[in-house]
Amino acid sequence: MKNKKIAVVMGGPSAEREVSLNTGRAILAALKEKGYDAVGIDLDPRNLVEQLEQEKIEVVFNAIHGLYGEDGLLQGTLEMLGIPYTGSGVLASAMAMDKTVSKRLFMSAGIPTPRSRLYSKWDVDLDVLVKEIQEVFGTPVVVKAAAQGSSIGVIIVEDAADIEGAVTEAFKYSGHIVVEEFIKGKELTISILGSEEPKALPIIEIVPQSGRYDYTSKYTKGATEYIVPARLEAKVADHIQHIALDAYKLLGCRGIGRVDVMLSDDNQPYVLEINTIPGMTATSLVPKAAAAIGISFAELCEQMLLMVTD
């Protein structure tokens, strides 16, 4: 890899652009620190091929969150161009990005996940939908856009009067939404590293000061406490890591991933989703988990790069 020209592709036009730029810049600095010939490319979907050709890119380190980078589109383009890249492939990326698809897969495979219903804005009457949510779930209830990350388009509804507004908001980001039961308990995340024999890193417990791990809590300095390893009995932690690995393998993920889990007050874990392009700054969750077992940020980025296969 030291003899190859590497592009860290970041930014792009998605709602997660700024988060992606932070991730990409941190990865680029880490690769340069390790002596790799790396450049940063701010994704322009209309001119990607020209961008890659101009820089004579041989390998892509994918740092795009959300649209284009996390949904399989960038991966498909790179495969057609014959350029190897970090992270999951086309199908795994697309399935993980679309919560309506991953939800169905979790349920069919017996992976515990919150009780939910899936809706399309073209198939339902808003008044009927709101009434059904009230009857089936009550409040609090979680309403999620199907294909967003960074908690964008995710609303925890406390009052029944706010359900309609939450549904309308979520449909702004996606034509499909997931409505799921609210699980009271600990919020956890499990980073997975590897492809053929993936390993679960130490579990991180997420404790937002506001009580809700939303966009503000994620990206406001000091707004959330991260405890690693999580305050769990060894038996419970082992069980959660195995479930996270099962979910990762089910979707066929590779390289890196982060499985978000809620642990109920009676120690029942529920898989929420899998992030195939998790945040990768020095203070992000995956690097925190890696640091807990002695892997530095630069070493982590290098490991991800060296997992790439032609």
C-alpha positions, 0 to 999 in steps of 0.5 A, spaced: 500 500 500 505 504 501 507 504 493 499 506 491 496 512 490 490 513 495 484 517 495 480 519 502 474 521 499 469 525 503 464 530 504 459 530 498 452 533 498 449 529 503 446 531 510 452 528 513 457 532 509 460 536 515 461 530 519 464 526 513 469 532 512 471 531 519 472 524 518 476 524 512 480 530 514 482 525 520 483 519 516 488 523 511 492 526 517 493 519 520 495 515 513 500 521 512 503 520 519 504 513 517 507 514 510 502 513 505 501 517 499 494 519 500 490 525 498 483 528 500 478 528 495 471 532 496 466 528 492 462 531 486 458 525 484 457 528 477 465 528 476 467 522 481 471 519 475 474 525 473 477 526 480 479 519 481 483 519 474 486 526 475 489 524 481 491 517 478 488 514 484 489 506 485 485 505 492 479 509 495 479 510 503 471 511 503 469 517 508 463 518 506 457 518 511 450 518 508 448 519 501 453 516 495 458 513 500 454 509 505 448 506 501 452 502 496 453 507 490 460 509 491 462 502 492 458 500 485 462 505 481 469 503 484 467 496 482 466 498 475 472 502 475 476 496 478 478 501 484 479 497 491 476 501 497 475 500 504 469 498 508 463 494 506 461 492 499 455 494 495 449 490 497 451 490 505 452 498 504 445 498 501 442 493 506 445 497 512 443 504 510 436 502 509 433 501 516 426 498 513 431 492 509 436 491 515 430 491 520 426 485 516 433 481 516 434 482 523 427 479 524 427 473 519 434 471 522 432 472 530 436 477 532 433 481 537 430 488 535 425 493 537 418 491 535 416 496 529 412 497 523 415 500 516 411 505 512 411 508 505 409 515 504 406 513 498 402 507 501 398 510 507 394 516 509 397 520 514 391 521 519 390 513 519 398 512 520 398 517 526 392 513 529 395 506 528 401 509 531 398 511 537 394 504 538 400 500 536 405 503 540 403 509 544 408 514 547 414 514 548 415 512 541 421 512 536 420 515 528 426 514 524 427 516 516 429 509 513 436 512 510 439 517 514 445 517 519 447 521 525 441 521 528 438 525 522 430 524 521 430 520 528 425 523 533 423 520 540 416 522 541 413 523 548 407 526 547 401 523 542 400 530 539 407 530 536 406 524 532 404 527 526 409 532 526 415 527 527 412 522 521 412 529 517 419 530 519 422 523 518 418 523 511 422 529 509 429 525 509 426 518 506 420 515 502 420 510 508 420 510 515 421 505 521 416 506 527 419 502 533 417 501 540 422 505 545 426 501 549 428 504 556 435 502 558 442 503 556 445 505 550 450 501 547 455 501 541 459 495 539 465 496 534 466 491 529 473 490 526 475 485 520 472 481 514 473 474 514 474 473 522 471 480 524 472 481 532 468 485 537 471 491 540 470 493 547 463 495 548 461 503 549 456 505 554 453 512 551 450 517 557 448 523 554 446 529 559 440 531 555 437 523 556 437 523 548 443 521 544 441 526 538 445 530 533 446 535 538 448 530 543 453 527 538 456 533 536 457 538 541 463 537 545 462 535 553 454 533 551 455 526 552 459 521 556 462 515 553 464 509 558 469 504 555 468 498 557 461 499 558 458 498 565 456 491 564 457 484 567 462 480 563 456 475 561 452 480 559 457 484 555 459 477 551 452 476 549 451 483 546 458 482 543 456 476 540 449 479 537 453 484 534 457 480 530 451 476 528 448 482 525 454 484 522 455 477 519 448 477 517 449 483 512 455 481 510 459 487 512 467 487 512 472 492 514 469 496 519 462 497 522 458 499 528 452 496 531 448 500 535 444 497 541 439 498 546 439 494 553 433 494 557 433 494 564 432 487 564 438 486 560 435 484 554 439 487 548 436 490 542 439 491 535 437 498 532 442 498 526 449 497 523 453 503 521 458 501 515 461 508 515 462 510 522 465 516 524 472 516 524 475 522 528 480 521 534 474 522 538 469 518 535 466 512 538 470 506 533 477 509 535 475 510 542 473 502 542 480 501 539 484 505 544 481 501 549 485 495 547 491 499 545 490 501 538 492 508 536 487 512 531 493 512 526 494 504 527 486 503 526 486 507 519 492 503 517 489 496 519 482 498 515 486 500 509 490 494 509 484 490 509 482 492 502 483 486 497 483 487 489 
